[in-house]
Amino acid sequence: MEFGKMRPIEFIAVDIGQEYDLGQNKNSIIMVVHGSANILSTIYQNSKIKTKDMFFLPSDCDAKIESAEKCLLICINLTDELNMFFYLCSNKLQSDVAHKNSIEVLTMNDMVFSYALSLQSYRIKNINDNYLWHLKVKELDYLLKISCSQEELQAFLRMDWSNDFLFSEQVHTYLPEVRSVRQLAEKMNYSYSGFNKRFRRVFNMSAYNWVRNHKAKQVYQDICQTNKSLKEISTNYNFATLSHFNEFCHKNLGCSPSEIRRKNRTKQYL
């Protein structure tokens, strides 16, 4: 399995019979350049995908790819411009669309598939330029507007809109800047009670529990998968002191950050 970390465009190669976790913090469009697979989700109904398919993946979606054959996928992480485009598109026809608890798969037309192949050609030539990737995301915005009908674009979004992906996107955007749910509510211009009510409707759990679990997951990944110092990680996640950071890790991850890092490195060398 290969995961090329190129933002805002990423390439995912999954070998036959393997799974790849699509859990993420950004709204994305996933394009299938080659292969076939199943989308497995605890939130949405399972779907099948094949070459030339694409689907919209909300930031709060719990989903995995299970490959039926070797797959190459391209993940387009939506910019603010594309997020707003999809949000406006969904609102135009939302009253006419039945809510569905499934990920909708759309077949790429020739123009959009040629776009996907152009991204793959850059990858093969080892072109890794963030400025270029940002331009290509803007190009996708343009191509979708001129080559797809509004009904086709709407198909991306025919899932349970109680999840309100714009609200979800704002939560993920502002979360790194705050220390508490109350601060997050203020940042998003909600009353504390109003924010918690909407948060529970969108994420299906309390804001406190979700923020704690999300923060614990991100902290764990930084401890185990980066070379950042523990002090830097503590600062990045707005802990007031290293003591508070240690206490958080003990309570939510079972041991101190230094113990987590040591155990992870020990496993790597076994």
Backbone as numpy.savetxt, mean C-alpha at the origin, in Angstrom:
# Nx Ny Nz CAx CAy CAz Cx Cy Cz
11.92 -15.07 -5.22 11.09 -13.89 -5.22 11.97 -12.64 -5.22
11.60 -11.69 -6.01 12.40 -10.47 -6.13 11.50 -9.27 -5.94
12.01 -8.28 -5.20 11.25 -7.06 -5.00 12.18 -5.88 -5.20
12.06 -5.20 -6.36 12.91 -4.08 -6.64 12.33 -2.81 -6.04
12.96 -2.23 -5.05 12.39 -1.10 -4.33 12.62 0.17 -5.10
11.73 0.48 -5.99 11.80 1.69 -6.79 10.52 2.47 -6.56
10.62 3.60 -5.94 9.46 4.42 -5.66 9.45 5.56 -6.67
8.26 5.88 -7.18 6.94 5.37 -6.86 6.52 4.17 -7.70
7.44 3.56 -8.46 7.13 2.38 -9.27 8.00 1.23 -8.78
7.35 0.08 -8.54 8.06 -1.09 -8.04 7.78 -2.30 -8.94
8.75 -3.18 -9.01 8.62 -4.40 -9.81 8.62 -5.61 -8.88
7.68 -6.51 -9.06 7.53 -7.67 -8.19 7.56 -8.93 -9.05
8.51 -9.81 -8.80 8.60 -11.09 -9.50 8.32 -12.21 -8.50
7.33 -13.03 -8.80 6.94 -14.11 -7.89 7.08 -15.44 -8.63
7.87 -16.35 -8.07 8.07 -17.66 -8.70 6.83 -18.53 -8.56
6.72 -19.52 -9.39 5.57 -20.42 -9.39 5.39 -21.07 -8.02
4.13 -21.05 -7.55 3.81 -21.67 -6.27 4.13 -20.84 -5.05
4.72 -19.67 -5.24 5.08 -18.83 -4.10 4.00 -17.78 -3.83
4.07 -17.20 -2.63 3.16 -16.13 -2.25 3.95 -14.84 -2.05
3.27 -13.72 -2.30 3.88 -12.41 -2.04 2.85 -11.54 -1.32
3.23 -11.00 -0.19 2.33 -10.17 0.62 2.26 -8.76 0.03
1.07 -8.34 -0.36 0.88 -7.01 -0.94 0.54 -5.97 0.10
0.54 -6.33 1.38 0.24 -5.37 2.43 1.13 -4.15 2.30
0.57 -2.95 2.41 1.31 -1.73 2.11 0.65 -0.54 2.75
1.26 0.63 2.57 0.74 1.87 3.15 0.29 2.87 2.10
0.25 2.45 0.85 -0.13 3.38 -0.21 -1.17 2.76 -1.12
-2.04 3.62 -1.66 -2.95 3.16 -2.71 -2.12 2.91 -3.97
-2.40 1.79 -4.63 -1.58 1.40 -5.78 -2.42 0.80 -6.89
-1.86 0.85 -8.10 -2.38 0.09 -9.22 -1.37 -1.03 -9.49
-1.87 -2.27 -9.55 -1.01 -3.41 -9.83 -1.28 -3.88 -11.25
-0.23 -3.97 -12.06 -0.33 -4.42 -13.45 0.36 -5.77 -13.61
-0.30 -6.69 -14.31 0.30 -8.01 -14.56 0.93 -7.99 -15.95
2.26 -7.98 -16.00 2.98 -7.98 -17.26 3.07 -9.40 -17.83
3.20 -10.36 -16.93 3.33 -11.76 -17.39 2.89 -12.68 -16.27
2.21 -13.78 -16.63 1.89 -14.81 -15.67 0.44 -14.77 -15.20
0.14 -15.65 -14.25 -1.20 -15.70 -13.66 -1.09 -16.03 -12.18
-2.09 -15.59 -11.42 -2.03 -15.78 -9.97 -3.41 -15.60 -9.37
-3.52 -15.91 -8.09 -4.72 -15.65 -7.31 -4.44 -14.51 -6.34
-5.42 -13.64 -6.14 -5.34 -12.62 -5.10 -6.10 -13.15 -3.90
-5.41 -13.33 -2.79 -6.01 -13.86 -1.57 -6.14 -12.73 -0.55
-7.33 -12.55 0.01 -7.56 -11.45 0.94 -8.50 -11.88 2.05
-8.24 -11.36 3.26 -9.15 -11.60 4.38 -10.26 -10.56 4.41
-10.13 -9.52 3.57 -11.12 -8.43 3.54 -12.04 -8.58 2.34
-11.46 -8.86 1.16 -12.22 -8.95 -0.07 -12.27 -10.38 -0.59
-13.21 -10.64 -1.48 -13.30 -11.95 -2.09 -12.05 -12.22 -2.93
-11.63 -13.48 -2.98 -10.46 -13.85 -3.76 -10.73 -13.65 -5.26
-9.69 -13.27 -6.00 -9.83 -13.02 -7.43 -8.69 -13.68 -8.18
-8.87 -13.88 -9.47 -7.81 -14.43 -10.33 -7.31 -13.32 -11.26
-6.00 -13.31 -11.51 -5.40 -12.34 -12.42 -4.50 -13.06 -13.41
-4.33 -12.44 -14.58 -3.48 -13.01 -15.64 -2.83 -11.88 -16.40
-1.99 -12.22 -17.38 -1.31 -11.23 -18.20 -2.29 -10.20 -18.77
-1.92 -8.93 -18.67 -2.69 -7.77 -19.15 -3.79 -7.33 -18.20
-3.92 -7.99 -17.04 -4.89 -7.54 -16.04 -4.26 -6.45 -15.17
-5.11 -5.60 -14.61 -4.65 -4.65 -13.61 -5.78 -4.46 -12.60
-5.40 -4.07 -11.38 -6.40 -3.84 -10.35 -5.92 -2.76 -9.40
-6.88 -2.14 -8.73 -6.60 -1.09 -7.76 -6.51 -1.71 -6.38
-5.46 -1.38 -5.63 -5.25 -1.93 -4.30 -5.27 -0.80 -3.27
-6.32 -0.70 -2.44 -6.37 0.36 -1.42 -5.29 0.17 -0.37
-4.90 1.25 0.27 -3.79 1.21 1.22 -4.07 0.33 2.43
-5.35 0.13 2.78 -5.66 -0.67 3.96 -6.05 -2.10 3.60
-5.78 -2.50 2.36 -6.20 -3.84 1.91 -5.20 -4.90 2.35
-5.71 -5.95 2.95 -4.89 -7.10 3.34 -4.98 -8.13 2.22
-3.92 -8.26 1.41 -3.99 -9.15 0.25 -2.63 -9.78 -0.03
-2.68 -11.00 -0.60 -1.47 -11.71 -1.02 -1.65 -12.18 -2.47
-0.52 -12.30 -3.16 -0.49 -12.91 -4.48 -0.01 -14.35 -4.33
-0.77 -15.28 -4.85 -0.35 -16.69 -4.89 -0.21 -17.07 -6.36
1.01 -17.29 -6.82 1.26 -17.47 -8.25 0.90 -18.87 -8.73
0.21 -18.92 -9.87 -0.07 -20.19 -10.53 1.06 -20.52 -11.50
1.78 -19.49 -11.94 2.98 -19.62 -12.76 3.85 -18.40 -12.47
5.06 -18.39 -12.97 5.95 -17.28 -12.69 5.32 -15.97 -13.14
5.29 -15.00 -12.23 4.59 -13.73 -12.49 5.53 -12.55 -12.40
5.27 -11.56 -13.26 5.93 -10.26 -13.15 4.85 -9.21 -13.02
4.87 -8.50 -11.91 3.89 -7.47 -11.63 4.58 -6.12 -11.52
3.86 -5.07 -11.88 4.35 -3.71 -11.69 3.39 -3.00 -10.76
3.93 -2.42 -9.71 3.14 -1.71 -8.70 3.34 -0.21 -8.88
2.26 0.51 -9.22 2.30 1.96 -9.37 1.72 2.57 -8.10
2.56 3.15 -7.27 2.08 3.80 -6.05 1.52 5.17 -6.41
0.26 5.38 -6.10 -0.43 6.57 -6.58 0.10 7.85 -5.94
0.35 8.85 -6.79 0.71 10.17 -6.32 -0.56 10.88 -5.85
-0.42 12.05 -5.22 -1.58 12.82 -4.79 -2.49 13.14 -5.97
-1.86 13.41 -7.12 -2.63 13.77 -8.31 -3.52 12.61 -8.76
-2.95 11.41 -8.82 -3.74 10.25 -9.21 -4.76 9.87 -8.16
-4.40 10.03 -6.87 -5.36 9.76 -5.81 -6.60 10.61 -5.96
-6.40 11.89 -6.21 -7.53 12.80 -6.35 -8.34 12.48 -7.61
-7.64 12.08 -8.68 -8.32 11.71 -9.92 -9.27 10.55 -9.67
-8.78 9.51 -8.99 -9.64 8.36 -8.71 -10.75 8.71 -7.74
-10.44 9.55 -6.76 -11.46 9.94 -5.79 -12.60 10.69 -6.47
-12.26 11.62 -7.35 -13.29 12.37 -8.06 -14.08 11.47 -9.00
-13.36 10.55 -9.65 -14.02 9.61 -10.56 -15.04 8.77 -9.80
-14.68 8.30 -8.62 -15.58 7.46 -7.85 -16.81 8.23 -7.40
-16.63 9.48 -7.02 -17.75 10.26 -6.52 -18.75 10.63 -7.61
-18.29 10.72 -8.86 -19.19 11.10 -9.95 -20.28 10.06 -10.18
-19.92 8.79 -10.04 -20.89 7.74 -10.33 -21.24 6.90 -9.11
-20.79 7.32 -7.94 -20.93 6.47 -6.78 -22.38 6.13 -6.47
-23.29 7.06 -6.70 -24.68 6.81 -6.37 -25.29 5.73 -7.27
-24.68 5.48 -8.43 -25.21 4.50 -9.37 -24.53 3.14 -9.26
-23.57 3.02 -8.34 -22.77 1.80 -8.26 -23.12 1.01 -7.01
-23.40 -0.26 -7.21 -23.67 -1.11 -6.06 -22.36 -1.40 -5.33
-22.42 -1.36 -4.00 -21.21 -1.66 -3.22 -20.86 -3.13 -3.37
-19.58 -3.42 -3.56 -19.14 -4.80 -3.70 -17.93 -5.01 -2.80
-17.88 -6.17 -2.22 -16.77 -6.49 -1.34 -15.74 -7.33 -2.10
-15.28 -6.81 -3.23 -14.33 -7.56 -4.05 -13.38 -6.60 -4.75
-12.22 -7.13 -5.11 -11.25 -6.38 -5.91 -11.61 -6.57 -7.37
-11.84 -5.48 -8.07 -12.23 -5.57 -9.47 -11.00 -5.60 -10.36
-10.96 -6.54 -11.28 -9.84 -6.69 -12.21 -10.25 -6.13 -13.57
-9.42 -5.27 -14.13 -9.68 -4.63 -15.42 -8.61 -5.06 -16.42
-9.01 -5.42 -17.62 -8.06 -5.79 -18.67 -7.46 -4.52 -19.27
-6.14 -4.45 -19.31 -5.47 -3.29 -19.90 -5.73 -3.22 -21.39
-6.08 -2.04 -21.90 -6.16 -1.87 -23.35 -4.75 -1.82 -23.93
-4.63 -1.80 -25.25 -3.31 -1.87 -25.89 -2.42 -0.70 -25.48
-3.01 0.48 -25.33 -2.21 1.65 -24.98 -1.63 1.53 -23.57
-2.45 1.09 -22.63 -2.00 0.97 -21.25 -1.01 -0.19 -21.11
-1.24 -1.29 -21.84 -0.31 -2.42 -21.76 1.05 -2.05 -22.37
1.03 -1.25 -23.44 2.30 -0.78 -24.02 3.05 0.08 -23.02
2.30 0.85 -22.24 2.90 1.65 -21.17 3.59 0.73 -20.15
2.90 -0.34 -19.74 3.47 -1.28 -18.79 4.75 -1.92 -19.34
4.73 -2.27 -20.63 5.92 -2.87 -21.25 7.08 -1.88 -21.31
6.76 -0.59 -21.47 7.82 0.42 -21.49 8.51 0.50 -20.13
7.74 0.35 -19.06 8.33 0.33 -17.72 9.25 -0.87 -17.57
8.80 -2.01 -18.07 9.61 -3.22 -18.00 10.90 -3.07 -18.79
10.85 -2.38 -19.92 12.07 -2.19 -20.72 13.08 -1.34 -19.97
12.61 -0.33 -19.21 13.52 0.47 -18.38 14.16 -0.41 -17.30
13.36 -1.29 -16.74 13.88 -2.18 -15.69 14.97 -3.08 -16.25
14.74 -3.66 -17.44 15.71 -4.56 -18.05 17.03 -3.84 -18.31
16.93 -2.55 -18.65 18.13 -1.76 -18.94 18.72 -1.13 -17.68
18.19 -1.53 -16.51 18.68 -1.04 -15.21 18.62 0.48 -15.08
17.59 1.06 -15.66 17.37 2.50 -15.49 16.60 2.71 -14.19
17.21 3.38 -13.25 16.61 3.57 -11.93 16.69 5.04 -11.57
15.74 5.80 -12.06 15.75 7.25 -11.89 14.39 7.69 -11.35
14.36 8.18 -10.12 13.09 8.56 -9.50 12.37 9.66 -10.27
13.13 10.57 -10.86 12.49 11.64 -11.64 11.72 11.04 -12.82
12.35 10.07 -13.48 11.68 9.39 -14.60 10.44 8.66 -14.12
10.55 7.96 -12.97 9.39 7.23 -12.47 8.22 8.16 -12.16
8.51 9.33 -11.60 7.43 10.28 -11.32 6.78 10.77 -12.62
7.59 10.97 -13.64 7.02 11.36 -14.94 6.15 10.25 -15.51
6.57 9.00 -15.33 5.79 7.88 -15.85 4.46 7.73 -15.10
4.43 8.05 -13.82 3.17 8.01 -13.08 2.21 9.06 -13.64
2.74 10.24 -13.94 1.91 11.29 -14.55 1.42 10.86 -15.93
2.28 10.15 -16.65 1.88 9.64 -17.96 0.70 8.67 -17.83
0.73 7.83 -16.81 -0.37 6.90 -16.59 -1.67 7.66 -16.33
-1.59 8.71 -15.56 -2.77 9.55 -15.30 -3.38 10.02 -16.62
-2.53 10.48 -17.52 -2.99 10.97 -18.82 -3.57 9.84 -19.67
-2.87 8.69 -19.72 -3.32 7.57 -20.55 -4.68 7.04 -20.10
-4.87 6.95 -18.78 -6.15 6.45 -18.28 -7.29 7.39 -18.66
-7.02 8.68 -18.63 -8.06 9.66 -18.95 -8.47 9.60 -20.42
-7.49 9.35 -21.31 -7.81 9.41 -22.74 -8.16 8.05 -23.35
-7.77 6.95 -22.68 -7.96 5.64 -23.32 -8.99 4.76 -22.62
-9.47 5.16 -21.46 -10.45 4.36 -20.72 -11.73 5.14 -20.52
-12.84 4.45 -20.61 -14.12 5.10 -20.33 -14.27 5.31 -18.83
-15.18 6.20 -18.46 -15.41 6.44 -17.06 -15.93 5.18 -16.37
-16.72 4.39 -17.11 -17.24 3.15 -16.56 -16.10 2.16 -16.28
-15.12 2.10 -17.18 -13.99 1.21 -16.97 -13.17 1.63 -15.75
-12.94 2.94 -15.64 -12.19 3.42 -14.49 -12.96 3.17 -13.20
-14.28 3.30 -13.30 -15.12 3.06 -12.14 -14.98 1.63 -11.65
-14.71 0.71 -12.58 -14.57 -0.70 -12.19 -13.45 -0.90 -11.18
-12.42 -0.08 -11.25 -11.34 -0.13 -10.27 -11.88 0.04 -8.85
-12.92 0.87 -8.75 -13.32 1.37 -7.45 -14.60 0.74 -6.93
-15.12 -0.27 -7.64 -16.36 -0.89 -7.20 -16.11 -1.92 -6.11
-15.71 -1.40 -4.97 -15.56 -2.21 -3.77 -16.26 -1.45 -2.66
-16.19 -1.94 -1.47 -16.93 -1.33 -0.37 -16.37 0.06 -0.07
-17.08 1.11 -0.52 -16.56 2.46 -0.37 -16.67 3.00 1.04
-17.22 2.18 1.97 -17.15 2.61 3.37 -15.69 2.68 3.82
-14.78 2.05 3.06 -13.36 2.11 3.41 -12.75 3.47 3.10
-13.39 4.26 2.26 -12.98 5.64 1.98 -11.46 5.78 1.88
-10.91 5.41 0.72 -9.45 5.36 0.62 -8.77 6.72 0.75
-9.51 7.82 0.50 -8.89 9.13 0.69 -8.64 9.39 2.18
-9.61 9.03 3.02 -9.43 9.14 4.46 -8.26 8.27 4.91
-8.22 7.05 4.38 -7.14 6.13 4.71 -5.78 6.68 4.31
-5.73 7.28 3.12 -4.47 7.86 2.64 -4.00 8.99 3.54
-4.94 9.82 4.02 -4.58 10.93 4.90 -4.06 10.40 6.24
-4.66 9.33 6.74 -4.18 8.73 7.98 -2.72 8.31 7.83
-2.40 7.61 6.74 -1.03 7.14 6.52 -0.07 8.31 6.29
-0.56 9.37 5.68 0.31 10.53 5.41 0.68 11.26 6.68
-0.29 11.47 7.57 -0.07 12.29 8.76 0.44 11.51 9.96
0.29 10.19 9.93 0.66 9.39 11.09 2.11 9.58 11.54
3.09 9.64 10.61 4.48 9.80 11.06 4.75 11.14 11.76
3.84 12.11 11.63 4.07 13.45 12.19 3.51 13.62 13.60
2.79 12.61 14.11 2.10 12.77 15.39 2.50 11.68 16.38
2.14 11.92 17.64 2.46 10.96 18.70 1.24 10.23 19.24
0.05 10.73 18.92 -1.14 10.15 19.51 -2.32 10.23 18.54
-3.37 9.47 18.84 -4.59 9.51 18.04 -5.22 10.90 18.12
-5.17 11.51 19.29 -5.75 12.84 19.44 -5.05 13.86 18.54
-3.72 13.78 18.47 -2.98 14.68 17.58 -3.31 14.40 16.12
-3.50 13.13 15.78 -3.85 12.76 14.40 -5.21 13.34 14.04
-6.17 13.26 14.96 -7.50 13.82 14.72 -7.42 15.33 14.50
-6.62 16.01 15.31 -6.45 17.46 15.17 -5.80 17.80 13.83
-4.81 17.00 13.45 -4.09 17.23 12.20 -5.04 17.11 11.00
-6.03 16.23 11.11 -6.97 16.01 10.01 -8.26 16.81 10.19
-8.24 17.74 11.17 -9.36 18.66 11.40 -10.66 17.95 11.79
-10.53 16.95 12.66 -11.69 16.25 13.22 -11.74 16.49 14.72
-12.95 16.43 15.28 -13.05 16.31 16.73 -12.57 14.92 17.10
-12.16 14.74 18.34 -11.63 13.44 18.76 -12.69 12.34 18.61
-13.91 12.63 19.05 -14.98 11.62 18.97 -15.38 11.36 17.52
-15.46 12.42 16.70 -15.83 12.27 15.29 -14.79 11.48 14.52
-13.50 11.71 14.84 -12.43 10.98 14.18 -12.50 9.50 14.51
-12.68 9.18 15.80 -12.74 7.78 16.21 -13.92 7.06 15.58
-15.04 7.75 15.46 -16.22 7.14 14.86 -15.96 6.82 13.40
-15.39 7.77 12.65 -15.13 7.53 11.23 -14.02 6.51 11.05
-13.01 6.57 11.92 -11.90 5.63 11.81 -12.39 4.19 11.96
-13.25 3.95 12.94 -13.77 2.61 13.16 -14.57 2.13 11.95
-15.32 3.05 11.31 -16.10 2.69 10.13 -15.20 2.33 8.96
-14.09 3.06 8.80 -13.19 2.85 7.66 -12.28 1.64 7.88
-11.69 1.53 9.08 -10.68 0.50 9.34 -11.22 -0.71 10.12
-12.47 -0.63 10.56 -13.12 -1.73 11.26 -12.44 -2.09 12.57
-11.80 -1.12 13.21 -11.24 -1.29 14.54 -10.98 0.09 15.13
-10.71 0.16 16.42 -10.49 1.46 17.05 -9.21 2.09 16.54
-9.20 3.42 16.52 -8.01 4.15 16.07 -6.81 3.83 16.96
-7.03 3.74 18.27 -5.94 3.47 19.20 -5.27 2.14 18.89
-6.07 1.09 18.74 -5.50 -0.24 18.48 -4.81 -0.30 17.12
-5.42 0.32 16.10 -4.82 0.28 14.77 -3.49 1.03 14.75
-3.46 2.22 15.33 -2.23 3.03 15.34 -1.14 2.31 16.12
-1.50 1.72 17.25 -0.51 0.97 18.05 0.05 -0.20 17.25
-0.83 -0.99 16.62 -0.38 -2.16 15.85 0.45 -1.75 14.64
0.01 -0.69 13.95 0.73 -0.21 12.77 2.11 0.29 13.17
2.17 1.05 14.24 3.45 1.59 14.71 4.39 0.47 15.13
3.85 -0.54 15.81 4.67 -1.67 16.25 5.25 -2.41 15.04
4.43 -2.59 14.01 4.89 -3.28 12.80 6.00 -2.49 12.11
5.81 -1.17 11.99 6.82 -0.34 11.32 8.11 -0.28 12.13
7.99 -0.17 13.44 9.17 -0.15 14.31 9.94 -1.46 14.18
9.21 -2.57 14.20 9.86 -3.89 14.08 10.62 -4.01 12.76
10.00 -3.55 11.67 10.66 -3.62 10.37 11.93 -2.78 10.34
11.88 -1.59 10.93 13.06 -0.73 10.95 14.18 -1.32 11.79
13.82 -1.95 12.91 14.83 -2.57 13.76 15.51 -3.74 13.04
14.70 -4.54 12.36 15.22 -5.79 11.77 15.77 -5.62 10.36
15.24 -4.65 9.59 15.56 -4.59 8.17 16.38 -3.37 7.76
16.75 -2.51 8.71 17.57 -1.35 8.37 18.79 -1.31 9.28
19.73 -0.44 8.92 20.92 -0.23 9.75 20.82 1.04 10.58
19.60 1.59 10.68 19.41 2.80 11.49 19.74 2.49 12.95
20.31 3.47 13.63 20.55 3.29 15.06 19.22 3.27 15.80
19.22 2.65 16.97 17.98 2.59 17.76 17.54 3.99 18.18
18.48 4.87 18.42 18.13 6.24 18.77 17.46 6.93 17.59
17.95 6.69 16.36 17.36 7.28 15.17 15.93 6.77 14.95
15.74 5.47 15.15 14.40 4.89 15.00 13.46 5.50 16.03
13.94 5.63 17.26 13.13 6.23 18.32 12.70 7.65 17.95
13.63 8.41 17.42 13.33 9.79 17.02 12.37 9.83 15.84
12.59 8.96 14.86 11.73 8.93 13.66 10.27 8.66 14.00
10.04 7.88 15.06 8.66 7.54 15.44 8.14 8.38 16.60
8.83 9.50 16.84 8.36 10.52 17.78 8.23 10.03 19.22
9.09 9.09 19.63 9.13 8.74 21.04 9.85 9.85 21.80
9.30 10.21 22.95 9.86 11.34 23.70 11.27 11.03 24.19
11.51 9.80 24.60 12.82 9.38 25.09 13.09 7.94 24.68
14.35 7.51 24.81 14.69 6.11 24.54 14.00 5.18 25.54
13.75 5.69 26.74 13.06 4.91 27.74 11.63 4.60 27.30
10.95 5.60 26.73 9.61 5.38 26.20 9.64 4.38 25.03
10.66 4.49 24.19 10.83 3.57 23.05 11.00 2.14 23.55
11.86 1.94 24.54 12.07 0.61 25.12 10.79 0.06 25.72
10.06 0.92 26.42 8.82 0.49 27.06 7.79 0.06 26.00
7.70 0.82 24.90 6.79 0.49 23.81 7.13 -0.88 23.22
8.42 -1.12 22.97 8.84 -2.39 22.38 8.57 -3.56 23.31
8.85 -3.38 24.61 8.57 -4.44 25.57 7.08 -4.78 25.59
6.25 -3.76 25.59 4.80 -3.95 25.71 4.19 -4.54 24.45
4.67 -4.10 23.27 4.01 -4.49 22.02 4.77 -5.53 21.20
6.09 -5.67 21.46 6.89 -6.60 20.67 7.56 -7.68 21.52
7.38 -7.58 22.83 7.83 -8.66 23.70 9.20 -8.52 24.32
10.04 -7.63 23.79 11.36 -7.43 24.37 11.93 -6.08 23.92
13.10 -5.75 24.37 13.70 -4.45 24.06 14.13 -4.39 22.60
14.28 -3.18 22.04 14.72 -3.06 20.64 16.08 -3.70 20.38
16.99 -3.60 21.33 18.31 -4.20 21.13 18.21 -5.72 21.10
17.32 -6.30 21.92 17.12 -7.75 21.91 16.47 -8.20 20.60
15.51 -7.43 20.10 14.86 -7.75 18.83 15.89 -7.79 17.71
16.76 -6.78 17.65 17.78 -6.71 16.60 18.77 -7.85 16.73
19.18 -8.16 17.94 20.16 -9.23 18.16 19.57 -10.59 17.76
18.33 -10.86 18.15 17.68 -12.13 17.81 17.51 -12.26 16.29
17.13 -11.16 15.63 16.94 -11.20 14.18 18.25 -11.49 13.46
19.35 -10.87 13.92 20.65 -11.09 13.28 21.14 -12.50 13.53
20.83 -13.04 14.71 21.22 -14.41 15.02 20.53 -15.39 14.08
19.24 -15.16 13.81 18.49 -16.02 12.90 19.09 -16.01 11.50
19.55 -14.82 11.04 20.11 -14.68 9.71 21.37 -15.50 9.52
22.09 -15.75 10.61 23.37 -16.46 10.48 23.26 -17.94 10.82
22.04 -18.37 11.17 21.86 -19.80 11.50 21.83 -20.64 10.23
